[in-house]
Amino acid sequence: MTRPRLSALSVLGLSGLLVLTACFGPPAPAPSTSSAAPSPTVNSTSPSASPSTTATPTTSGNPTTTPGSSVAPTTSAAPPPSSTPASPPPTQEPTPTGLPEQVAPLTIYYVAVGDNGVSGPAIGCGDSLVATTTAPVQFTDQVGPSIGTLLANKSRDIGQSGLINVLYQSSLTYLGGELNGSTITIWLSGQFMLGGVCDVPRAKAQLEYTAMTASGATSAQVFVNGRPIDEVLSLK
């Protein structure tokens, strides 16, 4: 009899536990945040809703400029005239024109070293300046061909004469000349290449005497790159 009674009690106890478990079970899960605040439904007919068709104004293909508008006109103004200054006039004087054409030898001066003025005009370092002549050439202005012939000679020694040309290494170009009274002025460009201090008076004398003889002048002025020859040669 004891065994069935215990079984009944066990059944009753188990039933009580099931009832209690049903009453005090785990709490229900909290609602998700997505469902806490549901999205309101926008009513297309609501007056507070802004229609999408009026958010951006429609722009026509060719907008019309209103009065007072700062929009620049499509047609640009004509460009201003060029402000580039005119080229400066050349520093050298033009070669005189209208001279008669003639054929004659040219007179070119070279140096007799240590001659002490015996064979020609005495120049610095105890030397002499000696005149030589070329074969007859045709010219109208004798100064240009004479100076050009002197500068074109790239030999130091003048044949077997014992004369020397101190300008043979220089790179000089004749630009023009002008006779003003008894003074001949010539303009050159380029650089001197001399062999020493004594070559300075030699180079100057070769140029001046060749120009004076060609023009019939009694004095000469030589400019190199727009500067007086004395100033240029003082740096040599």
C-alpha positions in Angstrom: 0.0 0.0 0.0 2.9 2.3 0.6 4.2 2.2 -2.9 1.0 3.4 -4.6 0.6 6.2 -2.1 4.1 7.5 -2.8 3.4 7.4 -6.5 0.3 9.6 -6.1 2.2 12.1 -4.1 4.9 12.2 -6.7 2.4 12.9 -9.4 0.9 15.7 -7.4 4.3 17.3 -6.7 5.2 17.1 -10.4 1.9 18.7 -11.4 2.6 21.6 -8.9 6.0 22.2 -10.4 4.6 22.4 -13.9 2.0 24.9 -12.8 4.6 27.1 -11.1 6.9 26.9 -14.1 4.1 28.1 -16.3 3.4 31.0 -14.1 7.0 32.1 -13.5 8.6 31.3 -16.8 11.3 33.5 -18.6 10.0 36.9 -19.7 9.0 37.5 -23.3 11.8 39.0 -25.5 11.7 42.8 -25.8 10.4 44.2 -29.0 13.0 45.1 -31.6 14.0 48.8 -32.1 12.9 48.5 -35.7 9.3 48.0 -34.6 9.4 50.5 -31.8 8.8 53.5 -34.0 7.2 52.4 -37.3 7.8 54.6 -40.3 5.0 57.0 -40.9 3.2 56.6 -44.2 3.5 59.7 -46.3 0.2 60.7 -47.7 0.8 62.1 -51.3 -2.2 64.2 -50.8 -1.0 65.8 -47.6 -0.4 69.6 -48.0 2.9 69.4 -45.9 4.5 67.0 -48.4 6.6 68.8 -51.1 6.0 67.4 -54.5 9.2 66.1 -56.1 8.4 67.8 -59.4 8.8 71.3 -58.0 12.0 70.6 -56.0 14.3 71.7 -58.9 13.1 74.4 -61.3 13.2 73.6 -64.9 15.9 75.4 -66.9 15.2 76.2 -70.5 17.8 75.6 -73.2 18.4 79.3 -73.8 18.0 81.2 -70.6 16.8 84.8 -70.9 19.0 87.4 -69.2 17.0 89.6 -67.0 17.7 93.4 -66.7 20.6 94.1 -64.4 21.9 90.6 -64.7 25.7 90.2 -64.4 25.9 87.4 -67.0 28.7 88.3 -69.5 27.6 88.5 -73.1 28.5 85.6 -75.3 30.3 87.8 -77.9 33.8 88.8 -76.6 35.1 92.3 -77.3 37.7 92.8 -79.9 41.2 92.2 -78.6 43.2 95.4 -77.8 46.0 96.4 -80.1 49.3 94.8 -79.4 51.4 96.6 -76.8 54.7 95.1 -78.0 57.1 98.0 -78.5 58.5 98.5 -82.0 61.9 97.1 -82.6 64.6 99.6 -81.7 66.6 101.2 -84.5 69.9 99.5 -85.3 72.9 100.9 -83.5 75.0 101.0 -86.7 74.6 103.5 -89.4 73.6 102.3 -92.8 76.3 102.1 -95.5 76.3 105.3 -97.6 74.6 104.8 -101.0 75.0 106.5 -104.3 78.8 106.1 -104.5 80.2 105.3 -107.9 81.3 101.7 -108.6 85.0 101.2 -109.1 87.6 98.5 -109.3 90.8 99.0 -107.3 93.2 97.1 -104.9 92.3 97.3 -101.2 94.8 98.4 -98.6 95.2 96.2 -95.5 97.5 96.9 -92.6 99.6 94.3 -90.7 102.3 94.5 -88.0 106.1 94.5 -88.3 107.1 93.4 -84.8 110.1 95.3 -83.4 110.5 97.5 -86.5 110.3 100.7 -84.4 108.5 102.7 -87.0 111.0 102.1 -89.8 108.6 100.5 -92.3 105.5 102.4 -91.3 103.7 104.2 -88.5 105.1 103.3 -85.1 102.7 101.7 -82.6 103.0 100.3 -79.1 105.7 97.8 -78.0 108.2 99.2 -80.6 106.4 97.9 -83.7 105.4 99.3 -87.0 102.2 99.2 -89.0 102.8 98.3 -92.7 100.4 98.7 -95.6 99.8 95.8 -98.0 97.5 95.7 -101.1 95.2 93.0 -102.5 94.4 92.2 -106.1 91.9 94.6 -107.7 88.3 94.2 -106.5 85.0 95.8 -107.5 83.3 97.9 -104.8 81.2 101.1 -104.3 82.1 101.7 -100.6 85.8 100.7 -100.0 85.5 100.6 -96.2 83.3 97.5 -95.9 85.4 95.4 -98.3 88.7 96.5 -96.7 87.6 95.7 -93.1 85.9 92.6 -94.2 89.1 91.3 -95.9 91.1 92.1 -92.8 88.7 90.2 -90.5 88.4 87.3 -92.9 92.2 86.6 -92.8 92.7 83.7 -90.4 96.4 83.4 -90.9 98.9 84.9 -88.4 101.8 85.2 -90.8 101.4 87.2 -94.0 103.3 85.1 -96.5 107.1 85.5 -96.4 106.9 89.2 -95.6 107.6 88.8 -91.8 104.4 90.7 -91.1 101.8 89.3 -88.7 98.1 89.6 -88.3 97.1 89.8 -84.6 93.4 89.5 -85.4 93.6 86.1 -86.9 91.9 84.3 -83.9 89.3 87.0 -83.3 85.7 86.5 -84.3 84.6 89.9 -85.5 82.0 91.0 -88.1 81.8 94.3 -89.9 78.3 95.9 -89.4 78.6 99.3 -91.1 80.6 102.6 -91.3 80.0 106.4 -91.5 82.3 109.1 -92.7 81.7 112.4 -90.8 84.1 115.1 -92.0 87.6 113.7 -91.6 86.6 110.9 -89.1 85.5 107.4 -90.1 83.4 105.5 -87.6 83.0 101.7 -88.0 80.8 99.3 -86.0 81.8 95.7 -85.4 80.3 92.8 -83.5 81.9 89.8 -82.0 84.9 89.0 -79.7 88.6 89.7 -79.6 91.0 86.8 -79.1 94.5 88.2 -78.7 97.9 86.8 -77.7 99.1 89.2 -75.1 99.3 92.8 -73.9 101.2 94.0 -76.9 98.5 92.7 -79.2 96.0 95.3 -77.9 97.6 98.4 -79.6 98.4 96.2 -82.7 94.7 95.1 -83.1 93.4 98.7 -82.7 96.0 100.1 -85.2 95.2 97.5 -87.8 91.5 98.3 -87.7 91.9 102.1 -87.5 94.5 102.5 -90.3 92.7 100.1 -92.6 89.4 102.1 -92.2 91.1 105.5 -92.6 92.9 104.5 -95.8 89.8 103.1 -97.3 87.7 106.2 -96.5 90.4 108.9 -96.9 89.9 110.0 -93.3 92.6 111.2 -90.9 91.1 109.7 -87.7 89.0 106.7 -86.9 86.6 105.5 -84.2 85.8 101.8 -83.7 82.9 100.4 -81.8 82.6 96.7 -80.9 79.2 95.5 -79.7 78.2 99.1 -79.2 81.2 100.0 -77.0 84.3 101.9 -77.8 87.2 99.7 -78.8 89.4 101.2 -76.0 86.9 100.1 -73.4 86.6 96.6 -74.9 90.4 96.1 -75.2 91.0 97.5 -71.7 89.7 94.1 -70.4 92.2 92.1 -72.5 
